[in-house]
Amino acid sequence: MNNLNGDKSVNASKSPPSGDLGGFKIKLAQRIAWIAGGFALVLAILLIVNYVQTSFNDPIENQTIPALVKRLSDNPGDEALKAEIR
């Protein structure tokens, strides 16, 4: 492309922004990887804690719900007891 003086100029829209664009992309990808790794680590810790918690307190063998249901069968109109069971 020629400008008014007849010199050929470079199209400025195709030149990369100042600085090292490749290095920026690599650093961005590394930051995203660190964040994703941290998220995965937190999720793994939460899953392990949940597993340990359910192994100590077996929710299927819990005697609380059957006792509440028995109390409800004795007093079927107790709305507070119904809400507690829910």
N, CA, C and O atoms as a GROMACS GRO file, in nm:
protein
  344
    1MET      N    1   0.084  -0.116   0.000
    1MET     CA    2   0.000   0.000   0.000
    1MET      C    3   0.090   0.124   0.000
    1MET      O    4   0.188   0.130   0.075
    2ASN      N    5   0.059   0.221  -0.082
    2ASN     CA    6   0.138   0.345  -0.090
    2ASN      C    7   0.069   0.454  -0.010
    2ASN      O    8  -0.054   0.467  -0.011
    3ASN      N    9   0.152   0.533   0.060
    3ASN     CA   10   0.095   0.648   0.130
    3ASN      C   11   0.112   0.772   0.042
    3ASN      O   12   0.148   0.759  -0.075
    4LEU      N   13   0.087   0.888   0.094
    4LEU     CA   14   0.092   1.011   0.013
    4LEU      C   15   0.231   1.039  -0.042
    4LEU      O   16   0.243   1.098  -0.150
    5ASN      N   17   0.335   0.999   0.028
    5ASN     CA   18   0.472   1.027  -0.017
    5ASN      C   19   0.522   0.922  -0.116
    5ASN      O   20   0.633   0.935  -0.168
    6GLY      N   21   0.444   0.818  -0.141
    6GLY     CA   22   0.489   0.715  -0.233
    6GLY      C   23   0.562   0.601  -0.165
    6GLY      O   24   0.599   0.504  -0.231
    7ASP      N   25   0.584   0.612  -0.034
    7ASP     CA   26   0.652   0.504   0.039
    7ASP      C   27   0.553   0.393   0.068
    7ASP      O   28   0.434   0.414   0.087
    8LYS      N   29   0.608   0.272   0.070
    8LYS     CA   30   0.524   0.159   0.107
    8LYS      C   31   0.520   0.150   0.259
    8LYS      O   32   0.624   0.151   0.325
    9SER      N   33   0.400   0.140   0.314
    9SER     CA   34   0.386   0.131   0.458
    9SER      C   35   0.331  -0.007   0.494
    9SER      O   36   0.269  -0.075   0.412
   10VAL      N   37   0.356  -0.045   0.615
   10VAL     CA   38   0.308  -0.174   0.665
   10VAL      C   39   0.171  -0.154   0.726
   10VAL      O   40   0.146  -0.056   0.796
   11ASN      N   41   0.083  -0.246   0.698
   11ASN     CA   42  -0.051  -0.240   0.756
   11ASN      C   43  -0.041  -0.263   0.906
   11ASN      O   44   0.001  -0.371   0.949
   12ALA      N   45  -0.078  -0.164   0.985
   12ALA     CA   46  -0.062  -0.169   1.130
   12ALA      C   47  -0.158  -0.269   1.194
   12ALA      O   48  -0.132  -0.314   1.305
   13SER      N   49  -0.267  -0.304   1.128
   13SER     CA   50  -0.364  -0.394   1.190
   13SER      C   51  -0.313  -0.538   1.194
   13SER      O   52  -0.365  -0.618   1.272
   14LYS      N   53  -0.214  -0.574   1.113
   14LYS     CA   54  -0.163  -0.710   1.112
   14LYS      C   55  -0.042  -0.728   1.202
   14LYS      O   56   0.001  -0.841   1.223
   15SER      N   57   0.014  -0.623   1.255
   15SER     CA   58   0.130  -0.638   1.341
   15SER      C   59   0.084  -0.672   1.482
   15SER      O   60  -0.018  -0.619   1.528
   16PRO      N   61   0.158  -0.760   1.552
   16PRO     CA   62   0.117  -0.796   1.688
   16PRO      C   63   0.136  -0.679   1.783
   16PRO      O   64   0.217  -0.591   1.757
   17PRO      N   65   0.063  -0.678   1.891
   17PRO     CA   66   0.081  -0.570   1.988
   17PRO      C   67   0.221  -0.574   2.046
   17PRO      O   68   0.292  -0.674   2.035
   18SER      N   69   0.259  -0.465   2.106
   18SER     CA   70   0.394  -0.457   2.159
   18SER      C   71   0.413  -0.562   2.267
   18SER      O   72   0.320  -0.591   2.342
   19GLY      N   73   0.532  -0.617   2.276
   19GLY     CA   74   0.561  -0.722   2.373
   19GLY      C   75   0.560  -0.858   2.307
   19GLY      O   76   0.531  -0.872   2.188
   20ASP      N   77   0.590  -0.957   2.387
   20ASP     CA   78   0.597  -1.094   2.337
   20ASP      C   79   0.460  -1.160   2.353
   20ASP      O   80   0.423  -1.198   2.464
   21LEU      N   81   0.387  -1.172   2.244
   21LEU     CA   82   0.253  -1.230   2.249
   21LEU      C   83   0.258  -1.379   2.279
   21LEU      O   84   0.170  -1.430   2.348
   22GLY      N   85   0.357  -1.448   2.228
   22GLY     CA   86   0.368  -1.592   2.254
   22GLY      C   87   0.393  -1.620   2.400
   22GLY      O   88   0.335  -1.713   2.456
   23GLY      N   89   0.479  -1.541   2.462
   23GLY     CA   90   0.505  -1.558   2.604
   23GLY      C   91   0.383  -1.528   2.689
   23GLY      O   92   0.360  -1.592   2.791
   24PHE      N   93   0.305  -1.431   2.645
   24PHE     CA   94   0.182  -1.397   2.717
   24PHE      C   95   0.084  -1.513   2.713
   24PHE      O   96   0.021  -1.545   2.814
   25LYS      N   97   0.070  -1.577   2.598
   25LYS     CA   98  -0.022  -1.689   2.585
   25LYS      C   99   0.023  -1.807   2.670
   25LYS      O  100  -0.060  -1.876   2.730
   26ILE      N  101   0.153  -1.830   2.676
   26ILE     CA  102   0.204  -1.939   2.758
   26ILE      C  103   0.179  -1.912   2.906
   26ILE      O  104   0.136  -2.002   2.979
   27LYS      N  105   0.205  -1.790   2.950
   27LYS     CA  106   0.181  -1.756   3.090
   27LYS      C  107   0.032  -1.763   3.124
   27LYS      O  108  -0.005  -1.808   3.232
   28LEU      N  109  -0.052  -1.720   3.032
   28LEU     CA  110  -0.196  -1.730   3.053
   28LEU      C  111  -0.239  -1.875   3.066
   28LEU      O  112  -0.318  -1.909   3.153
   29ALA      N  113  -0.188  -1.960   2.978
   29ALA     CA  114  -0.221  -2.102   2.984
   29ALA      C  115  -0.172  -2.164   3.114
   29ALA      O  116  -0.240  -2.249   3.172
   30GLN      N  117  -0.055  -2.123   3.160
   30GLN     CA  118  -0.003  -2.175   3.287
   30GLN      C  119  -0.089  -2.131   3.404
   30GLN      O  120  -0.115  -2.209   3.495
   31ARG      N  121  -0.133  -2.007   3.403
   31ARG     CA  122  -0.220  -1.958   3.511
   31ARG      C  123  -0.353  -2.034   3.512
   31ARG      O  124  -0.403  -2.072   3.618
   32ILE      N  125  -0.407  -2.055   3.395
   32ILE     CA  126  -0.533  -2.130   3.386
   32ILE      C  127  -0.512  -2.272   3.436
   32ILE      O  128  -0.599  -2.326   3.505
   33ALA      N  129  -0.400  -2.334   3.402
   33ALA     CA  130  -0.371  -2.470   3.447
   33ALA      C  131  -0.356  -2.475   3.600
   33ALA      O  132  -0.404  -2.569   3.663
   34TRP      N  133  -0.289  -2.375   3.659
   34TRP     CA  134  -0.274  -2.372   3.804
   34TRP      C  135  -0.410  -2.355   3.872
   34TRP      O  136  -0.437  -2.420   3.974
   35ILE      N  137  -0.494  -2.271   3.818
   35ILE     CA  138  -0.628  -2.250   3.877
   35ILE      C  139  -0.710  -2.378   3.865
   35ILE      O  140  -0.778  -2.417   3.960
   36ALA      N  141  -0.705  -2.442   3.750
   36ALA     CA  142  -0.780  -2.566   3.731
   36ALA      C  143  -0.727  -2.676   3.823
   36ALA      O  144  -0.804  -2.755   3.878
   37GLY      N  145  -0.596  -2.682   3.839
   37GLY     CA  146  -0.537  -2.780   3.929
   37GLY      C  147  -0.576  -2.756   4.074
   37GLY      O  148  -0.605  -2.850   4.148
   38GLY      N  149  -0.578  -2.628   4.114
   38GLY     CA  150  -0.621  -2.595   4.250
   38GLY      C  151  -0.767  -2.631   4.273
   38GLY      O  152  -0.803  -2.683   4.379
   39PHE      N  153  -0.850  -2.605   4.174
   39PHE     CA  154  -0.992  -2.640   4.184
   39PHE      C  155  -1.008  -2.791   4.196
   39PHE      O  156  -1.086  -2.839   4.278
   40ALA      N  157  -0.933  -2.866   4.115
   40ALA     CA  158  -0.940  -3.012   4.121
   40ALA      C  159  -0.892  -3.064   4.256
   40ALA      O  160  -0.948  -3.161   4.309
   41LEU      N  161  -0.789  -3.002   4.312
   41LEU     CA  162  -0.738  -3.043   4.442
   41LEU      C  163  -0.841  -3.018   4.552
   41LEU      O  164  -0.863  -3.105   4.636
   42VAL      N  165  -0.904  -2.902   4.551
   42VAL     CA  166  -1.007  -2.871   4.650
   42VAL      C  167  -1.124  -2.968   4.637
   42VAL      O  168  -1.176  -3.016   4.737
   43LEU      N  169  -1.164  -2.998   4.515
   43LEU     CA  170  -1.273  -3.091   4.492
   43LEU      C  171  -1.237  -3.231   4.541
   43LEU      O  172  -1.321  -3.299   4.600
   44ALA      N  173  -1.114  -3.275   4.517
   44ALA     CA  174  -1.071  -3.406   4.563
   44ALA      C  175  -1.070  -3.413   4.716
   44ALA      O  176  -1.112  -3.513   4.774
   45ILE      N  177  -1.024  -3.307   4.781
   45ILE     CA  178  -1.024  -3.304   4.928
   45ILE      C  179  -1.166  -3.311   4.982
   45ILE      O  180  -1.193  -3.383   5.078
   46LEU      N  181  -1.257  -3.237   4.920
   46LEU     CA  182  -1.396  -3.239   4.966
   46LEU      C  183  -1.459  -3.377   4.947
   46LEU      O  184  -1.536  -3.422   5.031
   47LEU      N  185  -1.427  -3.444   4.837
   47LEU     CA  186  -1.479  -3.580   4.815
   47LEU      C  187  -1.424  -3.678   4.918
   47LEU      O  188  -1.498  -3.764   4.967
   48ILE      N  189  -1.297  -3.666   4.952
   48ILE     CA  190  -1.237  -3.754   5.052
   48ILE      C  191  -1.299  -3.729   5.189
   48ILE      O  192  -1.330  -3.824   5.261
   49VAL      N  193  -1.318  -3.603   5.225
   49VAL     CA  194  -1.380  -3.571   5.353
   49VAL      C  195  -1.522  -3.624   5.358
   49VAL      O  196  -1.565  -3.676   5.461
   50ASN      N  197  -1.595  -3.613   5.249
   50ASN     CA  198  -1.732  -3.664   5.244
   50ASN      C  199  -1.732  -3.816   5.259
   50ASN      O  200  -1.818  -3.871   5.329
   51TYR      N  201  -1.640  -3.884   5.196
   51TYR     CA  202  -1.631  -4.030   5.207
   51TYR      C  203  -1.602  -4.071   5.351
   51TYR      O  204  -1.666  -4.162   5.403
   52VAL      N  205  -1.507  -4.004   5.415
   52VAL     CA  206  -1.473  -4.037   5.553
   52VAL      C  207  -1.591  -4.009   5.645
   52VAL      O  208  -1.620  -4.088   5.736
   53GLN      N  209  -1.659  -3.899   5.622
   53GLN     CA  210  -1.773  -3.863   5.705
   53GLN      C  211  -1.886  -3.966   5.692
   53GLN      O  212  -1.945  -4.005   5.792
   54THR      N  213  -1.915  -4.010   5.571
   54THR     CA  214  -2.022  -4.108   5.553
   54THR      C  215  -1.981  -4.246   5.601
   54THR      O  216  -2.067  -4.326   5.636
   55SER      N  217  -1.852  -4.277   5.604
   55SER     CA  218  -1.810  -4.406   5.656
   55SER      C  219  -1.823  -4.410   5.808
   55SER      O  220  -1.848  -4.517   5.865
   56PHE      N  221  -1.807  -4.296   5.876
   56PHE     CA  222  -1.826  -4.291   6.021
   56PHE      C  223  -1.974  -4.290   6.057
   56PHE      O  224  -2.014  -4.356   6.152
   57ASN      N  225  -2.053  -4.216   5.985
   57ASN     CA  226  -2.197  -4.204   6.011
   57ASN      C  227  -2.271  -4.267   5.895
   57ASN      O  228  -2.300  -4.200   5.795
   58ASP      N  229  -2.302  -4.393   5.906
   58ASP     CA  230  -2.370  -4.464   5.797
   58ASP      C  231  -2.513  -4.413   5.787
   58ASP      O  232  -2.595  -4.445   5.873
   59PRO      N  233  -2.545  -4.336   5.684
   59PRO     CA  234  -2.679  -4.275   5.677
   59PRO      C  235  -2.790  -4.378   5.653
   59PRO      O  236  -2.906  -4.352   5.686
   60ILE      N  237  -2.758  -4.492   5.598
   60ILE     CA  238  -2.861  -4.592   5.572
   60ILE      C  239  -2.901  -4.663   5.700
   60ILE      O  240  -3.017  -4.702   5.716
   61GLU      N  241  -2.809  -4.681   5.790
   61GLU     CA  242  -2.837  -4.749   5.917
   61GLU      C  243  -2.874  -4.652   6.029
   61GLU      O  244  -2.875  -4.689   6.146
   62ASN      N  245  -2.903  -4.528   5.994
   62ASN     CA  246  -2.938  -4.428   6.094
   62ASN      C  247  -3.074  -4.461   6.155
   62ASN      O  248  -3.169  -4.492   6.083
   63GLN      N  249  -3.082  -4.455   6.287
   63GLN     CA  250  -3.206  -4.491   6.358
   63GLN      C  251  -3.295  -4.370   6.384
   63GLN      O  252  -3.404  -4.386   6.440
   64THR      N  253  -3.253  -4.251   6.346
   64THR     CA  254  -3.330  -4.131   6.376
   64THR      C  255  -3.460  -4.126   6.297
   64THR      O  256  -3.566  -4.100   6.355
   65ILE      N  257  -3.455  -4.149   6.169
   65ILE     CA  258  -3.575  -4.139   6.084
   65ILE      C  259  -3.680  -4.242   6.125
   65ILE      O  260  -3.797  -4.206   6.138
   66PRO      N  261  -3.644  -4.370   6.144
   66PRO     CA  262  -3.749  -4.464   6.188
   66PRO      C  263  -3.813  -4.426   6.321
   66PRO      O  264  -3.932  -4.448   6.341
   67ALA      N  265  -3.735  -4.368   6.413
   67ALA     CA  266  -3.792  -4.326   6.541
   67ALA      C  267  -3.890  -4.210   6.519
   67ALA      O  268  -3.996  -4.206   6.582
   68LEU      N  269  -3.854  -4.118   6.432
   68LEU     CA  270  -3.944  -4.005   6.404
   68LEU      C  271  -4.071  -4.052   6.335
   68LEU      O  272  -4.180  -4.002   6.364
   69VAL      N  273  -4.058  -4.148   6.244
   69VAL     CA  274  -4.176  -4.201   6.175
   69VAL      C  275  -4.268  -4.272   6.274
   69VAL      O  276  -4.390  -4.262   6.265
   70LYS      N  277  -4.209  -4.344   6.369
   70LYS     CA  278  -4.290  -4.410   6.472
   70LYS      C  279  -4.364  -4.306   6.556
   70LYS      O  280  -4.482  -4.324   6.587
   71ARG      N  281  -4.295  -4.198   6.593
   71ARG     CA  282  -4.361  -4.091   6.669
   71ARG      C  283  -4.473  -4.028   6.587
   71ARG      O  284  -4.577  -3.991   6.641
   72LEU      N  285  -4.452  -4.017   6.454
   72LEU     CA  286  -4.555  -3.958   6.369
   72LEU      C  287  -4.676  -4.050   6.358
   72LEU      O  288  -4.790  -4.003   6.351
   73SER      N  289  -4.653  -4.182   6.356
   73SER     CA  290  -4.767  -4.274   6.350
   73SER      C  291  -4.849  -4.268   6.478
   73SER      O  292  -4.970  -4.292   6.476
   74ASP      N  293  -4.784  -4.235   6.591
   74ASP     CA  294  -4.856  -4.219   6.716
   74ASP      C  295  -4.934  -4.088   6.719
   74ASP      O  296  -5.041  -4.080   6.780
   75ASN      N  297  -4.881  -3.985   6.652
   75ASN     CA  298  -4.945  -3.853   6.651
   75ASN      C  299  -4.942  -3.800   6.506
   75ASN      O  300  -4.856  -3.719   6.473
   76PRO      N  301  -5.036  -3.843   6.422
   76PRO     CA  302  -5.030  -3.807   6.279
   76PRO      C  303  -5.057  -3.659   6.248
   76PRO      O  304  -5.030  -3.616   6.137
   77GLY      N  305  -5.109  -3.583   6.340
   77GLY     CA  306  -5.140  -3.443   6.314
   77GLY      C  307  -5.029  -3.346   6.350
   77GLY      O  308  -5.048  -3.225   6.339
   78ASP      N  309  -4.915  -3.395   6.394
   78ASP     CA  310  -4.806  -3.308   6.440
   78ASP      C  311  -4.730  -3.251   6.319
   78ASP      O  312  -4.647  -3.319   6.259
   79GLU      N  313  -4.760  -3.126   6.286
   79GLU     CA  314  -4.699  -3.062   6.169
   79GLU      C  315  -4.549  -3.034   6.191
   79GLU      O  316  -4.470  -3.042   6.097
   80ALA      N  317  -4.511  -3.002   6.313
   80ALA     CA  318  -4.369  -2.976   6.342
   80ALA      C  319  -4.287  -3.104   6.322
   80ALA      O  320  -4.174  -3.099   6.272
   81LEU      N  321  -4.343  -3.216   6.360
   81LEU     CA  322  -4.274  -3.344   6.343
   81LEU      C  323  -4.263  -3.379   6.195
   81LEU      O  324  -4.161  -3.432   6.151
   82LYS      N  325  -4.366  -3.351   6.118
   82LYS     CA  326  -4.361  -3.372   5.972
   82LYS      C  327  -4.251  -3.289   5.908
   82LYS      O  328  -4.178  -3.336   5.821
   83ALA      N  329  -4.241  -3.164   5.953
   83ALA     CA  330  -4.136  -3.076   5.897
   83ALA      C  331  -3.999  -3.126   5.936
   83ALA      O  332  -3.905  -3.117   5.857
   84GLU      N  333  -3.984  -3.180   6.058
   84GLU     CA  334  -3.855  -3.233   6.102
   84GLU      C  335  -3.814  -3.355   6.021
   84GLU      O  336  -3.695  -3.373   5.992
   85ILE      N  337  -3.910  -3.439   5.986
   85ILE     CA  338  -3.882  -3.557   5.905
   85ILE      C  339  -3.839  -3.517   5.764
   85ILE      O  340  -3.749  -3.578   5.707
   86ARG      N  341  -3.903  -3.417   5.710
   86ARG     CA  342  -3.868  -3.371   5.576
   86ARG      C  343  -3.728  -3.318   5.575
   86ARG      O  344  -3.679  -3.274   5.471
   0.00000   0.00000   0.00000
